[in-house]
């Protein structure tokens, strides 16, 4: 289908970064899963499956994951990091951050593709183990881990537990000793570096709940080493999310390597974990740097810093999540209503925005409401040469802030019954999903050529009612 020439000027209600598309059916390749495309009749396809058939058979809203895309990204990131550090005489280890999205199937993919797994709760640990991830390849995070969670991790034999406070040192030492184990640990450090997409802000002590201030690391490490039931592996930090370059990683690595070098005087420090946060494209305007470039720069920087400090390179660990699963996922919605709304701009100009309401919303993607996160949308059931119209995709919840896509252009003839498909929803959508307004959470379907598999089955109203003790029988509440 030829892209029509776009003579339309940008709607004054559109954000500055959003361009009027020449073809409102086009899929930006760096935003959509590698297996996404359009059939000859204009229907969106994912891994060879037609969006219309998926919606008809499995219902909407529906999360889908392109399995080949997700697993390919996992292998690419692991290969890039391992290869870059090997080239400078070092070693890298990659953990998948399960908080982005986790199921037993995802745990199996990561295990088969050579990644380790990071979890942040007892529930995530149970899923990882049930999915076949060896306990020795699991790291456990959390700023307020319960005794039960720590005990479960120790008894399972996890490879590392990340200590987030001085209080947790004594608690874990006692639990490990009671279990007759020696538990390997890392110390979560607040490095004072917070990275965003293009910049980082360095402060002495950042105001956040995670980690131990850099100035207190030596004392906490000495406390860890004083317990026979704990083994000190090294330091851990996490500087943010949606990072598009390596500047923040380099500055954080510099600060932690200096602490690492000091700690070597007290014994072995085999690892340094720099966390995750690699960014992805949610819109055509997003241009994250390829992982290969970030990996090469970081590896050379770490090697140079270790040489400057006169220490051997520790194993450098990373925890990508969003960068693996985010771009591989998308959500299919059914359009229910469309509503043109005329709005006066700040300059006094009047413009029209088309509200497109779908059958999901903040219960399946709360990120726009939480973070003003931007997303892309395209029609999934057809292609059309109608002129682009500025749209805001809204959910069905009883909240004015229930928005799925804040701003994008769709063909102006979008109508009830169409499929609205939102890409880059593989991370932090199902993970943050809720039952607000008693909506059932959608299922997550893995797609591969010729095959489908539920990663998470969809909820039903019966599932929700089963948790309500009063739902077993109808009650007459009339006076």
C-alpha positions as CSV (number, residue, x, y, z in Angstrom):
1,X,0.0,0.0,0.0
2,X,1.5,3.3,-1.0
3,X,1.8,5.9,1.7
4,X,-0.3,8.9,0.9
5,X,1.4,12.3,0.8
6,X,0.8,14.2,4.0
7,X,-0.2,17.8,3.5
8,X,-1.7,18.2,6.9
9,X,0.0,20.4,9.4
10,X,0.6,19.3,12.9
11,X,-2.4,19.6,15.2
12,X,-1.6,22.4,17.7
13,X,-2.7,20.0,20.5
14,X,0.0,17.5,19.5
15,X,3.2,17.4,21.5
16,X,6.2,18.9,19.7
17,X,7.9,15.6,19.1
18,X,4.9,14.0,17.4
19,X,5.0,14.4,13.6
20,X,2.1,14.0,11.3
21,X,2.6,10.7,9.5
22,X,2.7,10.4,5.8
23,X,0.9,7.0,6.3
24,X,-1.1,6.5,9.5
25,X,-0.9,2.8,8.9
26,X,2.9,2.5,8.9
27,X,4.6,0.6,11.6
28,X,7.9,2.2,12.9
29,X,10.3,-0.8,12.8
30,X,12.2,0.2,15.9
31,X,9.0,0.4,18.0
32,X,7.2,-2.8,16.9
33,X,8.2,-6.4,17.5
34,X,10.3,-7.8,14.7
35,X,7.5,-10.2,13.7
36,X,4.9,-7.5,13.2
37,X,3.7,-6.5,9.8
38,X,0.6,-6.0,7.6
39,X,-1.0,-8.6,5.4
40,X,-2.0,-7.7,1.8
41,X,-5.5,-6.7,3.0
42,X,-4.0,-4.4,5.7
43,X,-4.6,-6.5,8.7
44,X,-1.8,-6.3,11.3
45,X,0.0,-9.6,11.8
46,X,2.3,-10.7,14.6
47,X,4.6,-13.7,14.1
48,X,2.3,-14.7,11.2
49,X,-0.9,-14.5,13.2
50,X,-3.6,-12.0,12.2
51,X,-4.7,-9.5,14.8
52,X,-8.4,-10.0,13.8
53,X,-8.3,-13.7,14.3
54,X,-6.5,-13.4,17.7
55,X,-9.1,-10.9,18.9
56,X,-12.0,-13.1,17.7
57,X,-10.6,-16.3,19.2
58,X,-9.1,-15.0,22.5
59,X,-11.0,-11.8,23.1
60,X,-9.8,-8.3,23.9
61,X,-8.0,-6.7,25.6
62,X,-5.3,-9.1,24.9
63,X,-1.5,-9.0,25.6
64,X,0.6,-10.8,23.1
65,X,4.3,-11.4,23.1
66,X,6.4,-12.2,20.0
67,X,8.4,-15.1,21.4
68,X,11.2,-15.0,18.8
69,X,11.6,-11.3,19.3
70,X,11.8,-11.5,23.1
71,X,14.2,-14.4,23.0
72,X,16.3,-12.8,20.3
73,X,16.6,-9.6,22.3
74,X,17.7,-11.6,25.4
75,X,20.4,-13.4,23.4
76,X,21.5,-10.2,21.7
77,X,21.9,-8.3,25.0
78,X,23.7,-11.2,26.7
79,X,26.0,-11.7,23.7
80,X,26.8,-7.9,23.5
81,X,27.7,-7.6,27.2
82,X,29.6,-10.9,27.5
83,X,31.5,-10.2,24.3
84,X,32.4,-6.6,25.1
85,X,33.8,-7.5,28.5
86,X,35.6,-10.6,27.2
87,X,37.3,-8.4,24.7
88,X,39.0,-6.4,27.5
89,X,39.8,-9.4,29.6
90,X,36.7,-9.2,31.8
91,X,33.6,-11.2,32.5
92,X,29.9,-10.1,32.3
93,X,26.9,-11.8,33.7
94,X,23.3,-11.0,32.7
95,X,20.2,-11.3,34.8
96,X,16.7,-10.8,33.4
97,X,14.8,-8.4,35.7
98,X,11.6,-10.4,36.4
99,X,9.7,-7.4,37.7
100,X,9.3,-6.2,34.0
101,X,7.1,-9.3,33.3
102,X,7.5,-12.8,34.7
103,X,5.8,-16.1,34.2
104,X,7.0,-19.7,34.3
105,X,7.3,-19.6,30.6
106,X,9.4,-16.5,30.6
107,X,11.7,-18.1,33.3
108,X,12.1,-21.1,31.0
109,X,13.0,-18.8,28.0
110,X,15.6,-17.0,30.0
111,X,17.1,-20.3,31.4
112,X,17.3,-21.8,27.9
113,X,18.8,-18.6,26.4
114,X,21.6,-18.5,29.0
115,X,20.4,-15.6,31.3
116,X,20.1,-15.6,35.0
117,X,17.0,-14.2,36.7
118,X,16.4,-11.3,39.2
119,X,13.4,-11.4,41.5
120,X,12.0,-8.9,43.9
121,X,9.5,-10.9,46.1
122,X,8.6,-14.3,47.4
123,X,6.0,-14.7,44.7
124,X,8.5,-13.9,41.9
125,X,10.9,-16.4,43.4
126,X,8.3,-19.1,43.4
127,X,7.5,-18.4,39.8
128,X,11.1,-18.5,38.8
129,X,11.7,-21.8,40.6
130,X,8.6,-23.3,39.2
131,X,9.7,-22.2,35.7
132,X,12.9,-24.3,36.1
133,X,15.4,-21.5,36.7
134,X,18.2,-23.0,38.9
135,X,18.2,-21.4,42.3
136,X,21.9,-20.7,41.9
137,X,21.2,-18.4,38.9
138,X,18.6,-16.3,40.8
139,X,19.3,-13.0,42.6
140,X,16.8,-11.7,45.2
141,X,16.1,-7.9,45.6
142,X,13.8,-5.9,47.8
143,X,14.0,-3.0,50.3
144,X,11.7,-4.7,52.8
145,X,12.1,-8.4,52.4
146,X,10.1,-10.4,55.0
147,X,11.7,-13.1,57.2
148,X,9.6,-15.6,55.3
149,X,10.9,-14.3,51.9
150,X,14.5,-14.4,53.1
151,X,14.0,-17.9,54.6
152,X,12.5,-19.2,51.3
153,X,15.4,-17.7,49.3
154,X,18.1,-19.2,51.6
155,X,16.5,-22.6,51.7
156,X,16.1,-22.6,48.0
157,X,19.8,-21.9,47.6
158,X,19.6,-18.7,45.6
159,X,22.9,-17.4,44.2
160,X,22.7,-14.0,45.8
161,X,20.5,-11.9,48.1
162,X,20.9,-8.1,47.8
163,X,21.0,-6.5,51.2
164,X,19.2,-3.1,51.2
165,X,19.8,-2.0,54.8
166,X,22.1,-2.5,57.8
167,X,19.2,-4.0,59.7
168,X,18.8,-6.7,57.0
169,X,22.4,-7.9,57.6
170,X,21.7,-9.2,61.0
171,X,18.3,-10.7,60.0
172,X,19.7,-12.6,57.1
173,X,22.7,-13.8,59.0
174,X,20.4,-15.3,61.7
175,X,18.2,-16.9,59.1
176,X,21.1,-18.3,57.2
177,X,22.7,-19.7,60.3
178,X,19.5,-21.3,61.4
179,X,19.3,-23.0,58.1
180,X,22.9,-24.2,58.3
181,X,23.8,-22.2,55.1
182,X,26.3,-19.6,54.1
183,X,24.4,-17.2,51.9
184,X,26.1,-15.1,49.3
185,X,25.1,-11.4,49.4
186,X,25.5,-8.1,47.6
187,X,25.1,-4.7,49.1
188,X,22.7,-2.3,47.4
189,X,24.4,1.1,47.1
190,X,22.9,4.5,46.5
191,X,25.7,5.8,44.3
192,X,24.3,9.4,44.1
193,X,23.9,9.0,40.4
194,X,20.4,9.1,38.9
195,X,20.2,8.6,35.1
196,X,17.4,9.5,32.9
197,X,17.1,9.3,29.1
198,X,19.8,11.8,28.3
199,X,21.3,13.2,31.5
200,X,22.2,12.3,35.1
201,X,22.1,14.2,38.3
202,X,24.8,13.7,40.9
203,X,24.0,14.4,44.5
204,X,25.6,13.5,47.8
205,X,22.6,11.5,49.1
206,X,19.7,11.0,46.9
207,X,16.2,11.0,48.6
208,X,14.9,7.5,47.8
209,X,14.0,4.2,49.6
210,X,16.6,1.9,48.0
211,X,20.1,1.2,49.1
212,X,22.9,2.3,51.5
213,X,24.7,5.6,51.0
214,X,28.1,5.2,49.4
215,X,29.7,6.7,52.5
216,X,28.4,3.9,54.7
217,X,29.4,1.0,52.4
218,X,32.7,0.2,54.2
219,X,31.0,-0.2,57.6
220,X,28.2,-2.4,56.2
221,X,30.6,-4.6,54.3
222,X,32.6,-5.1,57.5
223,X,29.4,-6.1,59.3
224,X,28.6,-8.6,56.6
225,X,32.1,-10.1,56.8
226,X,31.7,-10.4,60.5
227,X,29.0,-13.1,60.1
228,X,30.1,-16.6,59.3
229,X,26.8,-17.3,57.7
230,X,27.2,-14.6,55.0
231,X,29.6,-14.4,52.1
232,X,30.3,-11.0,50.6
233,X,30.1,-10.9,46.8
234,X,30.3,-7.2,46.1
235,X,28.3,-4.1,45.5
236,X,25.1,-3.5,43.6
237,X,23.4,-0.3,42.2
238,X,20.6,0.8,40.0
239,X,20.6,4.3,38.6
240,X,17.2,4.5,36.8
241,X,15.2,3.4,33.8
242,X,14.8,4.2,30.2
243,X,18.5,5.1,29.8
244,X,19.4,5.9,26.2
245,X,23.2,6.2,26.6
246,X,26.0,5.1,28.9
247,X,27.0,8.3,30.7
248,X,25.2,7.5,33.9
249,X,26.4,3.9,34.0
250,X,30.0,5.1,33.6
251,X,29.8,7.6,36.4
252,X,28.1,5.1,38.7
253,X,30.7,2.5,37.8
254,X,33.5,4.9,38.6
255,X,32.2,5.6,42.1
256,X,31.5,2.0,42.9
257,X,34.8,0.8,41.6
258,X,36.6,3.2,43.9
259,X,34.6,1.7,46.8
260,X,35.3,-1.8,45.4
261,X,39.0,-1.2,45.4
262,X,38.9,-0.1,49.1
263,X,36.9,-3.2,50.1
264,X,39.5,-5.5,48.6
265,X,41.8,-4.7,51.5
266,X,39.3,-6.7,53.7
267,X,39.0,-9.7,51.4
268,X,37.7,-11.0,48.1
269,X,35.1,-8.9,46.2
270,X,34.4,-11.0,43.1
271,X,31.5,-9.0,41.6
272,X,30.0,-5.6,40.8
273,X,26.4,-5.3,39.7
274,X,25.5,-2.2,37.7
275,X,21.8,-3.0,37.5
276,X,19.6,-2.4,34.5
277,X,17.6,0.4,32.9
278,X,18.5,0.2,29.2
279,X,15.8,2.2,27.3
280,X,13.5,1.2,24.5
281,X,11.5,3.0,21.9
282,X,7.8,3.7,22.8
283,X,7.3,6.1,19.9
284,X,8.9,6.8,16.5
285,X,10.7,9.8,18.1
286,X,12.6,7.6,20.6
287,X,16.1,6.6,19.5
288,X,17.8,4.4,22.1
289,X,21.4,3.7,21.5
290,X,22.1,0.1,20.4
291,X,23.2,-2.2,23.3
292,X,26.4,-3.1,21.4
293,X,27.7,0.5,21.6
294,X,26.7,0.9,25.3
295,X,28.4,-2.5,26.1
296,X,31.6,-1.7,24.3
297,X,31.9,1.7,26.0
298,X,31.2,0.4,29.4
299,X,33.6,-2.5,29.1
300,X,36.5,-0.2,28.0
301,X,35.6,2.2,30.8
302,X,35.6,-0.5,33.5
303,X,38.9,-1.9,32.2
304,X,40.5,1.5,32.2
305,X,39.2,2.3,35.7
306,X,40.4,-1.0,37.1
307,X,43.9,-0.3,35.6
308,X,43.9,3.1,37.1
309,X,43.0,1.7,40.5
310,X,45.4,-1.2,40.2
311,X,42.9,-3.9,40.7
312,X,41.7,-6.9,38.8
313,X,38.4,-6.6,36.9
314,X,35.5,-8.0,38.9
315,X,32.7,-9.9,37.2
316,X,30.3,-7.1,36.0
317,X,26.6,-8.0,36.3
318,X,23.6,-6.4,34.6
319,X,19.8,-6.7,35.1
320,X,17.9,-5.7,31.9
321,X,14.2,-6.4,31.9
322,X,12.3,-3.8,29.8
323,X,14.9,-3.9,27.0
324,X,14.2,-7.7,26.6
325,X,10.5,-8.0,27.0
326,X,9.1,-4.5,26.4
327,X,9.4,-4.2,22.6
328,X,8.3,-7.8,22.1
329,X,4.9,-7.2,23.6
330,X,1.8,-5.4,22.3
331,X,-1.8,-5.0,23.4
332,X,-4.9,-5.5,21.2
333,X,-8.0,-3.5,22.2
334,X,-11.5,-3.2,20.6
335,X,-12.7,0.4,20.0
336,X,-16.0,1.1,21.6
337,X,-16.7,4.8,21.0
338,X,-15.1,7.8,19.3
339,X,-15.7,11.3,20.4
340,X,-14.3,14.5,18.8
341,X,-13.5,17.2,21.4
342,X,-12.8,20.8,20.5
343,X,-10.1,22.4,22.7
344,X,-8.7,25.9,23.0
345,X,-4.9,26.0,23.0
346,X,-2.8,28.3,25.1
347,X,-2.5,30.7,22.2
348,X,-6.3,31.0,21.9
349,X,-6.5,28.8,18.8
350,X,-9.2,26.1,18.6
351,X,-8.4,22.6,17.6
352,X,-10.0,19.2,17.6
353,X,-8.8,16.0,19.3
354,X,-10.5,12.7,18.7
355,X,-11.0,10.6,21.8
356,X,-11.0,6.9,21.0
357,X,-12.3,4.7,23.9
358,X,-11.2,1.1,24.1
359,X,-12.2,-1.9,26.2
360,X,-9.2,-1.8,28.6
361,X,-7.3,1.1,30.2
362,X,-5.4,1.8,33.3
363,X,-6.1,-1.6,34.7
364,X,-3.9,-3.2,32.0
365,X,-1.5,-0.2,31.4
366,X,-1.2,2.2,34.3
367,X,2.1,3.8,33.0
368,X,0.5,6.8,31.2
369,X,-1.5,7.6,34.4
370,X,1.5,7.1,36.7
371,X,4.3,8.6,34.6
372,X,2.7,10.4,31.6
373,X,4.3,7.7,29.6
374,X,3.9,8.0,25.8
375,X,2.8,5.1,23.6
376,X,2.0,4.5,19.9
377,X,-1.2,3.2,18.4
378,X,-2.2,1.8,15.0
379,X,-5.3,0.1,13.6
380,X,-5.0,-3.6,13.7
381,X,-8.0,-4.8,11.6
382,X,-7.5,-2.7,8.4
383,X,-5.4,-0.1,6.6
384,X,-7.0,3.0,5.2
385,X,-6.0,6.1,3.2
386,X,-8.1,8.4,5.4
387,X,-6.2,11.6,6.5
388,X,-4.5,11.3,9.9
389,X,-6.3,12.6,12.9
390,X,-4.9,13.4,16.3
391,X,-6.3,10.9,18.8
392,X,-6.1,10.3,22.5
393,X,-6.8,6.6,23.3
394,X,-8.9,6.4,26.5
395,X,-9.8,3.4,28.7
396,X,-13.2,2.5,30.1
397,X,-12.5,3.2,33.8
398,X,-14.3,5.8,35.9
399,X,-11.3,8.1,35.9
400,X,-10.6,11.1,33.7
401,X,-6.8,10.2,33.8
402,X,-7.6,6.7,32.4
403,X,-5.6,7.2,29.2
404,X,-3.7,4.5,27.2
405,X,-2.1,6.7,24.5
406,X,-1.8,10.4,25.2
407,X,-1.2,11.5,21.7
408,X,-0.8,9.9,18.3
409,X,-2.3,10.0,14.8
410,X,-4.7,7.4,13.5
411,X,-6.7,7.4,10.2
412,X,-9.5,9.8,10.7
413,X,-12.1,7.2,9.8
414,X,-11.4,5.1,13.0
415,X,-14.7,3.8,14.2
416,X,-16.4,1.5,16.8
417,X,-15.4,-2.1,16.2
418,X,-11.9,-1.4,15.0
419,X,-8.9,-2.9,16.7
420,X,-6.5,-0.4,18.3
421,X,-3.1,-2.0,18.8
422,X,-0.5,-0.5,21.1
423,X,3.1,-1.7,20.8
424,X,5.9,-1.9,23.4
425,X,3.6,-3.1,26.2
426,X,5.6,-6.2,27.1
427,X,7.2,-4.6,30.2
428,X,5.4,-3.1,33.3
429,X,1.9,-3.5,31.9
430,X,0.8,-7.0,33.0
431,X,3.1,-6.6,36.0
432,X,1.3,-3.5,37.2
433,X,-2.2,-4.6,36.1
434,X,-5.1,-4.4,38.5
435,X,-8.8,-5.2,38.8
436,X,-9.9,-1.6,39.1
437,X,-13.7,-1.4,38.5
438,X,-13.7,-5.2,38.8
439,X,-12.3,-5.6,35.3
440,X,-10.6,-8.9,34.6
441,X,-6.9,-8.8,33.8
442,X,-6.2,-9.8,30.2
443,X,-4.3,-12.9,29.4
444,X,-0.8,-12.9,27.9
445,X,-0.4,-15.0,24.8
446,X,3.0,-16.1,23.4
447,X,3.1,-16.2,19.6
448,X,5.4,-18.0,17.3
449,X,5.0,-19.1,13.7
450,X,2.0,-21.4,13.6
451,X,1.7,-21.7,17.4
452,X,0.2,-19.9,20.3
453,X,0.6,-20.6,24.1
454,X,-0.8,-18.9,27.1
455,X,1.9,-17.4,29.3
456,X,-0.8,-16.2,31.7
457,X,-4.4,-17.2,31.1
458,X,-7.0,-14.4,31.2
459,X,-9.1,-13.8,34.3
460,X,-12.9,-14.3,34.4
461,X,-15.5,-12.7,36.5
462,X,-15.8,-16.1,38.3
463,X,-12.1,-15.8,39.2
464,X,-12.7,-12.5,40.8
465,X,-15.9,-13.6,42.6
466,X,-14.1,-16.7,43.9
467,X,-12.1,-14.4,46.2
468,X,-15.2,-12.7,47.7
469,X,-16.6,-14.8,50.5
470,X,-20.0,-13.1,50.2
471,X,-20.4,-14.1,46.5
472,X,-21.3,-17.7,47.1
473,X,-25.1,-17.0,47.2
474,X,-27.3,-14.2,46.3
475,X,-28.6,-12.2,49.2
476,X,-31.8,-10.3,49.7
477,X,-30.7,-6.9,51.0
478,X,-34.2,-5.3,51.1
479,X,-35.3,-4.0,54.4
